[in-house]
Amino acid sequence: MINLRALYLSNNRLSGSLPNTLAKCVMLQDLRLDGSFFHGEVPIALQILRSLEYLDLSCNNFSSHIPAYIRKLPFLAYLNLSFNELNGEVPKLGVFRNATMVSVEGNYNLCGGIQQLNLSICPTSSIKKEKHLAVKIVVLVIIATLCLSLLALILIVHCWRRNSRKNVSSIQLYNNQFKRILDSDIHKATRGFFESNIIGAGSYGFVYKGVLD
């Protein structure tokens, strides 16, 4: 089987899943399995068949997505996946770049691909939705943080103003406890700084006694 170059099993009404033993046919260039009842996913084992040039899996019951490895098969020139139950996005690279060499009709849940395939545009993927949700969460967190910071700043300013008012009131209360004495009151109390009122002397001057009215 290693040196098998072509395998034609078209319209044999075979059923079941494709056997992974196909991967042993590493020299296989032409594989035609159309017109049967194969089902399940297109097996990943086919990615070993790097020499494939012609692949026909049409008119079966294959499901799931088109495997990404198909677009990476270097020599694949013709691909027929029509009339299966495939779904998801059709690749745009590899053999999928040539609409005349690819057939995907009859898979009603396929989307995307090159424009010439005339498929519908794929809806927003779950990954994009998750990213969009993550962006929303980040924005909400930022907004919440800014609001909390603003609230904290307002509270700090309010407390500072309240404390400032208390300090001013305390100073005013302190000042009101003492009588304001003018120079003229001192002059009158000491009788014009009369010598008989001197009770002491120092390096900076004299100390007077006096009686305030």
C-alpha positions as CSV (number, residue, x, y, z in Angstrom):
1,M,0.0,0.0,0.0
2,I,2.9,2.3,0.5
3,N,3.5,2.7,-3.3
4,L,-0.2,3.0,-4.1
5,R,-0.7,6.0,-6.4
6,A,-4.4,6.0,-7.0
7,L,-7.5,4.6,-5.2
8,Y,-10.9,4.7,-6.9
9,L,-13.9,3.6,-4.7
10,S,-16.5,5.9,-6.2
11,N,-20.2,5.0,-6.0
12,N,-19.6,1.8,-4.0
13,R,-22.1,2.8,-1.3
14,L,-19.5,2.2,1.4
15,S,-20.3,3.4,4.9
16,G,-18.7,4.2,8.3
17,S,-15.7,6.3,9.1
18,L,-12.6,6.6,6.9
19,P,-9.9,4.2,8.3
20,N,-6.7,5.8,9.5
21,T,-4.8,3.2,7.7
22,L,-5.1,5.4,4.6
23,A,-2.2,7.3,6.1
24,K,0.0,4.4,5.1
25,C,-0.5,5.2,1.5
26,V,2.1,7.9,1.6
27,M,2.6,7.9,-2.2
28,L,-1.1,8.3,-3.0
29,Q,-1.8,11.0,-5.5
30,D,-5.4,10.4,-6.5
31,L,-8.1,9.5,-3.9
32,R,-11.8,9.2,-5.0
33,L,-14.3,8.1,-2.4
34,D,-17.4,9.9,-3.7
35,G,-20.9,8.5,-3.8
36,S,-20.9,6.5,-0.6
37,F,-22.1,6.9,3.0
38,F,-18.9,7.7,4.8
39,H,-19.6,9.9,7.8
40,G,-17.9,11.6,10.7
41,E,-15.0,14.0,10.5
42,V,-12.6,14.0,7.6
43,P,-9.8,12.1,9.3
44,I,-6.7,13.9,10.3
45,A,-4.6,11.0,9.1
46,L,-5.0,12.3,5.5
47,Q,-2.6,15.1,6.3
48,I,0.2,12.5,6.0
49,L,-0.7,12.1,2.3
50,R,1.5,15.0,1.2
51,S,1.6,13.7,-2.4
52,L,-2.2,14.1,-3.0
53,E,-3.1,15.9,-6.2
54,Y,-6.7,14.9,-6.5
55,L,-9.2,14.4,-3.6
56,D,-12.9,13.7,-4.1
57,L,-15.0,13.1,-1.0
58,S,-18.3,14.4,-2.5
59,C,-21.8,12.9,-1.9
60,N,-21.1,11.4,1.5
61,N,-22.1,12.4,5.1
62,F,-18.9,14.0,6.3
63,S,-19.5,16.5,9.1
64,S,-17.7,19.1,11.2
65,H,-15.3,21.7,9.9
66,I,-13.0,21.5,6.9
67,P,-9.7,20.4,8.3
68,A,-7.0,23.1,8.2
69,Y,-4.4,20.7,6.9
70,I,-6.1,20.4,3.5
71,R,-5.0,23.9,2.5
72,K,-1.4,22.9,3.4
73,L,-1.2,19.9,1.1
74,P,1.5,21.2,-1.3
75,F,0.4,19.4,-4.5
76,L,-3.3,19.3,-4.1
77,A,-4.8,20.7,-7.3
78,Y,-8.4,19.5,-7.2
79,L,-10.8,19.1,-4.2
80,N,-14.4,18.1,-4.2
81,L,-16.2,18.2,-0.9
82,S,-19.7,18.9,-2.2
83,F,-22.9,17.5,-0.9
84,N,-21.8,16.6,2.6
85,E,-22.7,18.0,6.0
86,L,-19.7,20.2,6.5
87,N,-19.9,23.4,8.5
88,G,-17.9,26.4,9.5
89,E,-15.5,28.7,7.6
90,V,-14.0,27.7,4.3
91,P,-10.2,28.4,4.1
92,K,-8.9,30.9,1.5
93,L,-5.3,29.5,1.0
94,G,-3.9,26.6,-0.8
95,V,-6.2,24.8,-3.2
96,F,-9.1,27.0,-1.9
97,R,-7.7,30.0,-3.8
98,N,-8.9,28.6,-7.1
99,A,-12.7,28.3,-7.3
100,T,-12.6,26.3,-10.4
101,M,-10.6,23.5,-8.7
102,V,-12.7,23.4,-5.5
103,S,-16.3,22.4,-5.0
104,V,-18.1,22.8,-1.7
105,E,-21.7,23.2,-2.9
106,G,-24.4,21.3,-1.0
107,N,-22.8,22.0,2.4
108,Y,-25.4,24.5,3.6
109,N,-23.7,25.4,6.8
110,L,-20.4,26.5,5.2
111,C,-19.5,30.2,5.0
112,G,-16.6,32.4,4.1
113,G,-14.0,31.4,1.5
114,I,-13.1,33.4,-1.6
115,Q,-15.8,35.5,-3.2
116,Q,-16.1,33.2,-6.3
117,L,-17.5,30.4,-4.1
118,N,-20.6,32.6,-3.4
119,L,-20.9,31.5,0.2
120,S,-22.4,33.6,3.0
121,I,-20.3,35.7,5.2
122,C,-19.4,34.0,8.4
123,P,-21.0,35.3,11.6
124,T,-18.8,36.7,14.3
125,S,-16.9,33.9,15.8
126,S,-17.0,33.0,19.5
127,I,-13.4,34.1,19.8
128,K,-14.2,37.6,18.6
129,K,-17.2,37.6,21.0
130,E,-15.0,36.6,23.9
131,K,-12.4,39.4,22.9
132,H,-15.2,41.9,22.7
133,L,-16.5,40.8,26.1
134,A,-13.0,41.1,27.5
135,V,-12.7,44.6,26.2
136,K,-16.0,45.5,27.8
137,I,-14.9,44.2,31.1
138,V,-11.6,46.1,30.9
139,V,-13.5,49.3,30.1
140,L,-15.9,48.8,33.0
141,V,-13.0,48.1,35.4
142,I,-11.2,51.3,34.2
143,I,-14.4,53.4,34.6
144,A,-15.1,51.9,38.1
145,T,-11.5,52.6,39.1
146,L,-11.8,56.2,37.9
147,C,-15.1,56.7,39.7
148,L,-13.7,55.3,43.0
149,S,-10.6,57.5,42.7
150,L,-12.7,60.6,42.1
151,L,-14.9,59.7,45.1
152,A,-11.8,59.3,47.2
153,L,-10.5,62.6,46.1
154,I,-13.8,64.4,46.9
155,L,-13.8,62.9,50.4
156,I,-10.2,63.9,51.0
157,V,-10.9,67.5,49.9
158,H,-14.1,67.6,52.0
159,C,-12.2,66.4,55.1
160,W,-9.4,68.9,54.5
161,R,-11.8,71.8,54.2
162,R,-13.6,70.7,57.4
163,N,-10.4,70.5,59.3
164,S,-9.3,73.9,57.9
165,R,-12.6,75.5,59.2
166,K,-12.1,73.9,62.6
167,N,-8.5,75.3,62.8
168,V,-9.7,78.8,61.8
169,S,-12.5,78.6,64.4
170,S,-10.1,77.5,67.1
171,I,-7.7,80.4,66.3
172,Q,-10.6,82.9,66.4
173,L,-11.8,81.4,69.7
174,Y,-8.4,81.6,71.2
175,N,-8.0,85.2,70.1
176,N,-11.3,86.1,71.6
177,Q,-10.3,84.8,75.0
178,F,-7.8,87.7,75.5
179,K,-8.4,91.4,75.5
180,R,-6.8,93.4,72.8
181,I,-4.3,95.9,74.4
182,L,-3.3,99.0,72.5
183,D,-0.1,101.0,72.9
184,S,-2.1,103.9,74.3
185,D,-3.5,101.6,77.1
186,I,0.0,100.6,78.1
187,H,1.1,104.2,78.1
188,K,-1.8,105.2,80.3
189,A,-1.4,102.2,82.7
190,T,2.3,103.1,83.4
191,R,1.5,106.8,83.6
192,G,3.7,107.5,80.6
193,F,6.3,105.0,81.6
194,F,6.9,106.9,84.8
195,E,10.1,105.9,86.7
196,S,8.2,105.1,89.9
197,N,6.5,102.2,88.0
198,I,9.8,100.5,87.1
199,I,10.1,97.1,88.8
200,G,13.0,95.7,86.9
201,A,15.6,96.2,84.2
202,G,17.4,94.0,81.7
203,S,19.6,94.1,78.7
204,Y,16.7,94.9,76.5
205,G,15.1,97.6,78.6
206,F,12.9,98.2,81.7
207,V,10.0,96.3,83.2
208,Y,7.1,98.5,84.3
209,K,4.0,97.8,86.4
210,G,0.7,99.2,85.4
211,V,-3.0,98.8,86.0
212,L,-5.4,98.5,83.1
213,D,-8.8,99.9,83.2
